[in-house]
Structures are given as structure tokens and as C-alpha cells.
Amino acid sequence: MADEMKTNAEGTPFHVRYSDEDLQEFKTLILEKLEVARKEYAALKASINLSASNGTEDTSPTFKVLEEGASSLNKEEIGQLAQRQMKFIQNLEAALGRIENKTYGICRVTGKLIPKERLRLVPHATMSVEGKNMQNR
């Protein structure tokens, strides 16, 4: 349940922000996701570093060239995954900041609360589906 209420032009009440209890629930969820995301990021970074020494030093030159090409492509894909994971981590950290300043869950387009169901699925969301649709027009 949200703490504060306002009314729109039609006189319909709407919540201004989530309650401290709700914010604590979301904070716990985000911290759990952040822990998993950081572990996955560390694993991706380790994978990039380990693939640098792929053990082809004693194989034929032709195989080595092919292997290095495949290794380079694999490192590139892993690098892209690592970049996406880092962006996800940054978005989760930004969401924690919004929780601290009590602006978490407020759509940056409509100013209305983002539904809890959406925030549970995408805890770093800054827009409601309505706001996202308005922005895409």
C-alpha cells in the first residue's frame, strides 16, 4: 500500500509513492538479483580471461589459426554478455538509489506508480507499460 495519495484531473485518487514496507520488499528483491548478477558477471570475466590461454601452443599451425578465430569470436560474444550484465547491475544499483530517495516505482513518463507485478518481474523498471507505450508513439 502506498503512503501518499493525489487526485488526477477527473478526481480519481492515485498513489504517489510506495510505502516504506513495500520499498523494503523491493530492496530485498533487488539485493538478491544484484548478488546473482555480480556472480554471473564475475564468471563471464573469468571466462574471458581463461579463454586467452586455450592450450593450442603445441598443435599444428593450421588448427591453431582456426582455434584462435573461434576463440576470438567466443571472447567477443562473452564480452557482449558481460557488458549487458554490467548494465543490468548498474540499473539495479540505480533502482536501489531510487528506493533510498523514495522515488522507486514511479513511472518517469506518467508520474503514476508502476504496478508491483511489473516491478517484481523487472525491478529496475523506470516506466510503466502505459508510459512505455506513450513514449514509443
N, C-alpha and C positions, 0 to 999 in steps of 0.2 A: 504494500500500500504506500502511496506517495504522501509526502508531508503537506505540500502546498497545493492549493487549487486556484485556478483562474477561470474566467469565462471568456468564450470567444464572441464574435460579433452577434451570433444567434442566441447568446445567453447560455450556451451549453457549457457546463463545467469540464475542465480538463486539468490533469495533474501537471505541475511544474517540474517536479523532480521526484526521484525515488527516495524512499525513507532510508535512514541510516542502516536499518536491518537488511533491506534489500541490497544496499550498496555493499554491505559486508558479505552477503551471499555471492554477489558478483565478483568481489575481490578474491574470495576463496577460489572460485571457479577459474579466474584469470591466473592466479598464482600457480594453480595446478597445471594449467595449459602452458604457462611460461616455463615451468620446470621441465616438462616433456619436450617443449620446443628447443630449449637450450641444450638438452642432451642430444636431440637429433642433430642440431647444428654442429655440436662438437664431434659427433660421429661422422658427419659429412666432411668436416675439415680434416679429420684424421684419415678418412678415406682418400682425400685428395693427396695428402702428404705421403701415405703409404703407396699409392699407385705410382709415385715418382720413382720408386725402386721396384720395378716389376720383374726383376730376376732374369732378364734376357741377355745378359752380358756374354754368356758362353754359347749362345745359339748362332745359327747361320745368319749372315748379314741380311739376306732377303727376308727371312722371318722377322728379324729384329725391326726392319723398316715397317713391315706390316703391323707388327705388335705395337710399335711406338705410335703409329697412326691411330690405331684403335684406342690405345691408352690416352692419347691426346683428346680424342672425341669424348671418351668416358669422363675424363677430367673436366672437360668443358660442360658436360651435362651435370655432373656433380656440382660444379661451381655455380651453375644457374640455380640448382636446387638449394644450395647453401645461401645464395643471395635472397631467394624467396623466403627461406626460413628466417634469415636475419630481418627482413622487412616485417614478417609476421611477429617476431619478437619485439621489434620497435613499436608496432601497432598495439601489442598487448601492454607494453610499458606505458604508452601514451594513454591507454584506457585506464591504467592504474592512477595516472595523474589526474584524469577526469573524475575518478572516484574520490580522490583526495580533496579536490576542489568542488565536489558535489555537483558536477555538470554531467556526470556519466549517464548515458541512456537518453539524452535529449537530442533529438534529430537536429542536425545543423541546418537543414533546409526549412522544415516546418515549425521547429521550436517545440514540437509535441514530444511526449515520451515514446521511445521506441518500445514496442511490445516485449515483454520479458521472454517470450518464446524465441523471438529473433535474437535477443542478447545471449540467451543460453546456447544457441547454435553458433552465433558469430559474436563473441563477447567484445570484439574490438570495433563493432559497427558504430558508425557515426551518423548514419542516416536510416530512417525507417524505409520500408518498401515504398510507401507513398512519396516520401522525399526523393528517393532514388528515381522513381518514375517521373516526378516533376522535373528533376534535373536532366533527364535523358530526352526531354521533349524538344 
